[in-house]
Amino acid sequence: MHAQHLVVAAVVFAACAPVPPTLLTGDVARELDAPSVRFVEVNTEDRLSNPISVQFHVSSDDQPVSTVPLTLSSDVDGDLWIGNAPDRRPLTWTGDLSPGTHELVIEGRDHQGVAVQDTAIVRVRFDAPPECEIVRPTDGSTVVSRVDDVDFEVFAVSPDDEPLTILWRSSLDGPLAIGPTFTRRMLAVGEHVISVEVRDGIHQPCRDEILLVVE
């Protein structure tokens, strides 16, 4: 009789033991999926003028995209925007960036703290005209025609590194040359106004001139 009570007690104890939970591998896989963020529309080929627009997209399998914190930043200007994408459509940021080359980073972080990011390079114009100054010959200098070789040189630069077209002209001899430097001997006798025009094809050209006396 005593042995029978022990058997019954063992059966009752076994029936009350907790049942191990079923492992749902599909749910675990989704929980481990990090969100993805990427730039979807960025002009990385040309130098851009402000304001700059960039478009990025975030997707997530294990939480709503509206709950994925996002940060858009530049290595030059710092944080540009912090927020959430309200839905699964691409999000556009528009604003001004400092002139120069920027590495933009869009970064997202899920509820487990997993961070993902994408980068893009953007080049922003200074939106400034070219600069120029005649270096040689010096203003007011005198040379002897048919004897002296006259060296012409201009300092010319584009703040945006645009290709430049450089045109030289004399008030007496007309067009002289194209390019930053050249040498000329056969100049008409008299007072020449030597002018240079530097163009970048975008802004107003830069112009400089000097007086050259040819005897």
RAMO-V194144 format. One record per residue. N is the residue number from 0. RES is the residue in three letters. PHI is phi in whole degrees, -180 to 180 (999 if undefined). OMEGA is omega in whole degrees, 0 to 359 (* if undefined). BURIAL is + if it has 24 or more other C-alpha atoms within 12 Angstrom, else -. Layout:
n={N:N}
res={RES:RES}
phi={PHI:PHI}
omega={OMEGA:OMEGA}
burial={BURIAL:BURIAL}
This chain:
n={0:1:2:3:4:5:6:7:8:9:10:11:12:13:14:15:16:17:18:19:20:21:22:23:24:25:26:27:28:29:30:31:32:33:34:35:36:37:38:39:40:41:42:43:44:45:46:47:48:49:50:51:52:53:54:55:56:57:58:59:60:61:62:63:64:65:66:67:68:69:70:71:72:73:74:75:76:77:78:79:80:81:82:83:84:85:86:87:88:89:90:91:92:93:94:95:96:97:98:99:100:101:102:103:104:105:106:107:108:109:110:111:112:113:114:115:116:117:118:119:120:121:122:123:124:125:126:127:128:129:130:131:132:133:134:135:136:137:138:139:140:141:142:143:144:145:146:147:148:149:150:151:152:153:154:155:156:157:158:159:160:161:162:163:164:165:166:167:168:169:170:171:172:173:174:175:176:177:178:179:180:181:182:183:184:185:186:187:188:189:190:191:192:193:194:195:196:197:198:199:200:201:202:203:204:205:206:207:208:209:210:211:212:213:214}
res={MET:HIS:ALA:GLN:HIS:LEU:VAL:VAL:ALA:ALA:VAL:VAL:PHE:ALA:ALA:CYS:ALA:PRO:VAL:PRO:PRO:THR:LEU:LEU:THR:GLY:ASP:VAL:ALA:ARG:GLU:LEU:ASP:ALA:PRO:SER:VAL:ARG:PHE:VAL:GLU:VAL:ASN:THR:GLU:ASP:ARG:LEU:SER:ASN:PRO:ILE:SER:VAL:GLN:PHE:HIS:VAL:SER:SER:ASP:ASP:GLN:PRO:VAL:SER:THR:VAL:PRO:LEU:THR:LEU:SER:SER:ASP:VAL:ASP:GLY:ASP:LEU:TRP:ILE:GLY:ASN:ALA:PRO:ASP:ARG:ARG:PRO:LEU:THR:TRP:THR:GLY:ASP:LEU:SER:PRO:GLY:THR:HIS:GLU:LEU:VAL:ILE:GLU:GLY:ARG:ASP:HIS:GLN:GLY:VAL:ALA:VAL:GLN:ASP:THR:ALA:ILE:VAL:ARG:VAL:ARG:PHE:ASP:ALA:PRO:PRO:GLU:CYS:GLU:ILE:VAL:ARG:PRO:THR:ASP:GLY:SER:THR:VAL:VAL:SER:ARG:VAL:ASP:ASP:VAL:ASP:PHE:GLU:VAL:PHE:ALA:VAL:SER:PRO:ASP:ASP:GLU:PRO:LEU:THR:ILE:LEU:TRP:ARG:SER:SER:LEU:ASP:GLY:PRO:LEU:ALA:ILE:GLY:PRO:THR:PHE:THR:ARG:ARG:MET:LEU:ALA:VAL:GLY:GLU:HIS:VAL:ILE:SER:VAL:GLU:VAL:ARG:ASP:GLY:ILE:HIS:GLN:PRO:CYS:ARG:ASP:GLU:ILE:LEU:LEU:VAL:VAL:GLU}
phi={999:-63:-65:-66:-62:-66:-66:-63:-62:-66:-66:-63:-62:-64:-69:-88:-65:-65:-87:-59:-67:-75:-82:-93:-64:-64:-66:-63:-62:-69:-64:-89:-76:-81:-67:-121:-130:-158:-77:-116:-150:-141:-84:-105:-92:-108:-82:-103:-102:-66:-78:-98:-120:-130:-123:-139:-136:-127:-138:-152:-93:-115:-162:-61:-62:-69:-107:-92:-63:-123:-135:-108:-139:-126:-71:-101:-102:78:-67:-105:-161:-133:175:-132:-80:-68:-153:-87:-80:-59:-111:-112:-111:-131:-175:-95:-119:-63:-58:125:-103:-118:-100:-89:-128:-108:-128:-125:-144:-88:-70:-94:87:-77:-105:-135:-154:-140:-127:-152:-100:-127:-111:-113:-68:-78:54:-123:-71:-66:-114:-154:-158:-72:-94:-138:-73:-77:-62:86:-74:-123:-132:-104:-62:67:-119:-91:-80:-105:-91:-114:-150:-127:-86:-138:-148:-108:-57:-100:59:-77:-65:-112:-111:-120:-119:-107:-150:-115:-67:-101:-101:77:-58:-109:-168:-126:128:-75:-141:-167:-126:-141:-116:-79:-109:-65:-70:138:-96:-100:-94:-91:-121:-130:-127:-117:-121:-113:81:-124:-103:-64:-68:-95:-132:-145:-151:-138:-104:-126:-99:-115:-103}
omega={179:179:179:178:179:180:179:180:180:179:179:180:179:181:182:182:181:179:179:181:177:181:180:185:179:180:179:180:181:179:182:179:176:174:175:176:180:171:182:179:179:176:182:185:187:171:188:175:176:359:180:175:175:182:180:186:177:175:181:180:188:173:179:182:181:179:178:179:181:175:173:184:177:178:178:187:179:181:179:184:175:181:180:170:185:180:185:177:178:180:182:172:178:179:180:174:177:177:180:182:181:164:178:179:170:186:176:181:181:186:175:179:179:183:174:183:173:182:176:178:180:179:186:180:168:183:179:179:177:176:182:176:177:181:178:353:180:183:178:181:182:177:180:181:178:179:186:168:181:178:178:179:177:169:182:182:173:178:180:180:176:174:185:170:186:183:178:180:175:179:179:185:179:181:182:186:174:179:185:181:170:179:182:177:188:177:180:178:179:180:180:164:181:181:175:177:182:183:173:178:182:184:173:181:174:180:174:179:177:174:177:180:179:182:*}
burial={-:-:-:-:-:-:-:-:-:-:-:-:-:-:-:-:-:-:-:-:-:-:-:-:-:-:-:-:-:-:-:-:-:+:+:+:+:+:+:-:-:+:-:-:-:-:+:+:+:-:-:+:+:+:+:+:+:+:+:+:-:+:+:-:+:+:+:+:+:+:+:+:+:+:-:-:-:-:-:+:+:-:-:+:+:-:-:-:-:-:+:-:+:-:-:-:+:+:+:+:+:+:+:+:+:+:+:+:+:+:-:-:-:-:-:+:+:+:+:+:+:+:+:+:+:+:+:-:+:+:+:+:+:+:-:+:+:-:-:-:-:-:+:-:-:-:-:-:-:+:-:+:+:+:+:+:+:+:-:+:+:+:-:+:+:+:+:+:+:+:-:-:-:-:-:+:+:-:+:+:-:-:-:+:-:-:+:-:-:-:+:+:+:+:+:+:+:+:+:+:-:+:-:-:+:+:+:+:+:+:+:+:+:+:-}
